[in-house]
Amino acid sequence: MENLQHNALPRAGLLVALGILIPFVTGHGFGMAGNILLPMHFTVLLSGFLLGPVGGLLVGLVTPILSSLLTG
């Protein structure tokens, strides 16, 4: 966590929230199956670019767990 910038935590939280919200909206709102489109990976990849490897790893670990707990 020491390698993260001081403003990386709000960005990581936003990217985790988007990683949960975008698949939920596209899956339920537009009826796109998960095998066709995996929008959660876009936010995780973006977090790796914006936050670096440590931030991307943390977002990549937290996002699927929270998404599974919240949306099933």
Backbone as CSV, one residue per row, in Angstrom:
resi,resn,N_x,N_y,N_z,CA_x,CA_y,CA_z,C_x,C_y,C_z
1,MET,0.820,-1.183,0.000,0.000,0.000,0.000,0.866,1.248,0.000
2,GLU,2.133,1.117,0.408,2.993,2.283,0.441,3.358,2.768,-0.954
3,ASN,3.294,1.883,-1.942,3.649,2.264,-3.297,2.552,3.060,-3.989
4,LEU,1.358,3.047,-3.442,0.260,3.787,-4.050,0.413,5.277,-3.771
5,GLN,-0.023,6.081,-4.710,0.014,7.517,-4.524,-1.034,7.917,-3.493
6,HIS,-0.918,9.116,-2.966,-1.836,9.562,-1.925,-3.270,9.707,-2.430
7,ASN,-3.468,9.941,-3.711,-4.817,10.081,-4.247,-5.284,8.819,-4.977
8,ALA,-4.591,7.710,-4.799,-4.934,6.479,-5.506,-6.115,5.763,-4.855
9,LEU,-6.328,5.932,-3.578,-7.416,5.223,-2.906,-8.793,5.642,-3.415
10,PRO,-9.079,6.937,-3.585,-10.375,7.295,-4.178,-10.528,6.797,-5.613
11,ARG,-9.452,6.821,-6.374,-9.512,6.304,-7.741,-9.773,4.799,-7.733
12,ALA,-9.114,4.094,-6.833,-9.319,2.652,-6.736,-10.756,2.345,-6.337
13,GLY,-11.299,3.112,-5.413,-12.688,2.906,-5.010,-13.661,3.159,-6.149
14,LEU,-13.388,4.193,-6.932,-14.235,4.487,-8.082,-14.153,3.379,-9.121
15,LEU,-12.971,2.868,-9.366,-12.807,1.805,-10.350,-13.436,0.494,-9.879
16,VAL,-13.378,0.222,-8.577,-14.060,-0.963,-8.048,-15.566,-0.804,-8.216
17,ALA,-16.081,0.375,-7.896,-17.517,0.611,-8.056,-17.940,0.481,-9.515
18,LEU,-17.147,1.013,-10.429,-17.462,0.873,-11.853,-17.352,-0.576,-12.302
19,GLY,-16.390,-1.308,-11.734,-16.232,-2.711,-12.063,-17.402,-3.559,-11.611
20,ILE,-18.129,-3.096,-10.626,-19.332,-3.798,-10.171,-20.551,-3.302,-10.936
21,LEU,-20.632,-2.015,-11.153,-21.815,-1.413,-11.761,-21.936,-1.699,-13.262
22,ILE,-20.862,-1.577,-13.996,-20.923,-1.742,-15.454,-21.374,-3.148,-15.855
23,PRO,-20.822,-4.227,-15.303,-21.329,-5.554,-15.685,-22.777,-5.773,-15.271
24,PHE,-23.166,-5.209,-14.152,-24.550,-5.357,-13.694,-25.507,-4.667,-14.664
25,VAL,-25.155,-3.462,-15.090,-26.018,-2.702,-15.997,-26.059,-3.356,-17.376
26,THR,-24.908,-3.748,-17.913,-24.902,-4.349,-19.247,-25.533,-5.726,-19.242
27,GLY,-25.362,-6.477,-18.176,-25.928,-7.819,-18.116,-27.419,-7.819,-17.937
28,HIS,-27.926,-6.951,-17.085,-29.352,-6.934,-16.788,-30.120,-5.937,-17.659
29,GLY,-29.508,-4.809,-17.931,-30.210,-3.790,-18.703,-30.281,-4.084,-20.181
30,PHE,-29.202,-4.640,-20.734,-29.155,-4.888,-22.170,-29.198,-6.365,-22.517
31,GLY,-29.176,-7.239,-21.519,-29.282,-8.667,-21.755,-28.056,-9.293,-22.390
32,MET,-26.896,-8.674,-22.234,-25.678,-9.245,-22.796,-25.134,-10.294,-21.836
33,ALA,-24.834,-11.449,-22.365,-24.317,-12.528,-21.537,-22.861,-12.269,-21.166
34,GLY,-22.437,-12.837,-20.053,-21.064,-12.658,-19.602,-20.043,-13.308,-20.505
35,ASN,-20.423,-14.327,-21.246,-19.484,-14.977,-22.149,-19.176,-14.128,-23.377
36,ILE,-20.052,-13.197,-23.703,-19.862,-12.357,-24.877,-19.070,-11.108,-24.513
37,LEU,-19.432,-10.461,-23.433,-18.825,-9.201,-23.032,-18.443,-9.278,-21.558
38,LEU,-17.204,-8.989,-21.241,-16.735,-8.999,-19.865,-16.243,-7.602,-19.484
39,PRO,-17.181,-6.692,-19.193,-16.781,-5.298,-18.959,-16.050,-5.079,-17.645
40,MET,-16.081,-6.028,-16.723,-15.355,-5.860,-15.470,-13.856,-5.768,-15.746
41,HIS,-13.398,-6.463,-16.745,-11.977,-6.483,-17.031,-11.465,-5.150,-17.569
42,PHE,-12.345,-4.364,-18.156,-11.931,-3.045,-18.636,-11.510,-2.155,-17.470
43,THR,-12.290,-2.169,-16.399,-11.947,-1.317,-15.253,-10.713,-1.828,-14.525
44,VAL,-10.540,-3.136,-14.464,-9.347,-3.686,-13.815,-8.104,-3.357,-14.628
45,LEU,-8.198,-3.468,-15.948,-7.076,-3.115,-16.812,-6.764,-1.620,-16.713
46,LEU,-7.795,-0.806,-16.696,-7.615,0.632,-16.552,-6.969,0.979,-15.213
47,SER,-7.344,0.268,-14.166,-6.731,0.531,-12.859,-5.257,0.178,-12.858
48,GLY,-4.873,-0.851,-13.597,-3.453,-1.171,-13.702,-2.667,-0.068,-14.389
49,PHE,-3.280,0.558,-15.394,-2.615,1.663,-16.081,-2.565,2.918,-15.220
50,LEU,-3.661,3.216,-14.531,-3.741,4.459,-13.764,-3.061,4.380,-12.398
51,LEU,-3.179,3.228,-11.750,-2.703,3.112,-10.377,-1.389,2.354,-10.244
52,GLY,-0.957,1.736,-11.310,0.264,0.949,-11.250,-0.037,-0.498,-10.901
53,PRO,1.008,-1.302,-10.789,0.794,-2.737,-10.582,0.163,-3.085,-9.233
54,VAL,0.533,-2.368,-8.196,-0.024,-2.672,-6.871,-1.498,-2.287,-6.809
55,GLY,-1.829,-1.110,-7.288,-3.224,-0.675,-7.305,-4.074,-1.538,-8.208
56,GLY,-3.540,-1.902,-9.372,-4.262,-2.782,-10.279,-4.500,-4.147,-9.674
57,LEU,-3.524,-4.650,-8.939,-3.675,-5.944,-8.276,-4.759,-5.887,-7.210
58,LEU,-4.749,-4.829,-6.423,-5.763,-4.699,-5.370,-7.163,-4.564,-5.952
59,VAL,-7.303,-3.750,-6.978,-8.613,-3.600,-7.623,-9.029,-4.915,-8.266
60,GLY,-8.076,-5.605,-8.896,-8.365,-6.878,-9.525,-8.749,-7.971,-8.547
61,LEU,-8.288,-7.884,-7.327,-8.664,-8.865,-6.306,-10.003,-8.531,-5.657
62,VAL,-10.237,-7.269,-5.401,-11.427,-6.851,-4.669,-12.682,-6.841,-5.542
63,THR,-12.558,-6.418,-6.786,-13.722,-6.250,-7.660,-14.532,-7.527,-7.865
64,PRO,-13.931,-8.656,-8.250,-14.761,-9.854,-8.467,-15.384,-10.388,-7.184
65,ILE,-14.693,-10.240,-6.066,-15.237,-10.721,-4.796,-16.466,-9.901,-4.410
66,LEU,-16.347,-8.573,-4.463,-17.481,-7.725,-4.133,-18.622,-7.894,-5.130
67,SER,-18.278,-8.039,-6.403,-19.322,-8.227,-7.415,-20.085,-9.519,-7.167
68,SER,-19.389,-10.552,-6.813,-20.048,-11.831,-6.530,-20.945,-11.737,-5.284
69,LEU,-20.457,-11.048,-4.262,-21.234,-10.907,-3.032,-22.463,-10.020,-3.224
70,LEU,-22.322,-8.969,-4.021,-23.407,-8.003,-4.171,-24.432,-8.371,-5.242
71,THR,-23.958,-8.939,-6.350,-24.867,-9.189,-7.462,-25.094,-10.672,-7.747
72,GLY,-24.316,-11.528,-7.141,-24.513,-12.964,-7.357,-23.847,-13.363,-8.559
